[in-house]
């Protein structure tokens, strides 16, 4: 009886190991990966008005995952307030959605350990506002996206009054309507806006990016097989220089942190 019991336990253990990660199994079975991406504007993501096609840096990263896994890629547009729910509810397999690493996020989600970039925040401000330092935001209304990792330092370090919106576009609309003195979002997008004549009356006067943080791919808790598989892919991207080339091609200027990672992994 004891031998039979041990045999049953052994078979159960083997079965759990064989199907330890439902996400990776589903990706392989359906021959497709579903990636949640934020289409917040160049360089990260845009929507082609004629074809409805998703374009941009985040989208190309998602396609890179599919290519490395040998499956098709489906990108799903998400917003800052719903991206975590989309992942937890299984509407997407992974997130590449302008979610930099924070300890708070790591408590509810798992992530691919090797970052694919490093990104901080920049403050877009109307010219002539007299704001020249981050400390000048104290007591003033600042527009951000809901769930942004910039909220904590803006409040706790600089004493800003936060106005959080569902999307970056809503935040920027409030800035244009004088609903806030600054809009703080990921630095590459804010700098890209300055190339648009529509934003000629605005500037990014504050020195340095706000809390530059690791950009990582997010997955559901306990998805260890997916985590290991995707981490190997990101390391290969660093080793080959693919991420640097992608950034240059999509207008996402490679950070020094990215170049350092390429140097590190290219010598392994």
C-alpha angles and dihedrals in degrees: 000000000000091000091050090050092051090048091054091048090049092051091048091051092050090049092051091049092047090053099029093134118041094187096058090045091052093048091053095043095051093035090228140092122213113213125189110221134178115230095201096147135275132012096012103045145334138174118239103234093211102044103020088232119153112239138179146059098313091048093051090050089053091050089049090058092051092048092050091049093045093239138109120269125229116188119204120197113235135176130222094257096049106031095094092047091050089056097043092047092051096246087128132022097221140359128238093168113134090276109147119197119276130163089237093056091046089059092066102027138034122229143196104268097219109073120222095209144346120243135176135183131270129197118230108206135177112256114258094026091125093232110135104149133045087241089063088073091072110129092000127116114256124188120224140153119269111265093019117157087222092070096078098053092040090055103033102034102030104023096232123164106240124223107185123197134190093245142017090245091058090049092052091047089056090050091053089049091052092249089134138012095233141014115215118200138136109319100234092057094046092051091047090057091061088067089063116087088218088072097044091118092061136073144182101235102158116102119247130353121289112254101333103217140182116274107220140172111250125217137172121280115276096018092132097154092051090046093053094044094050093043090058089051094051091048089053089051090055093045094053097041090240093135093053091049091047092051092050092047095050099039094256100132107220113246123229087248089059092049090049091053090051090052091049098049098037088066097050 
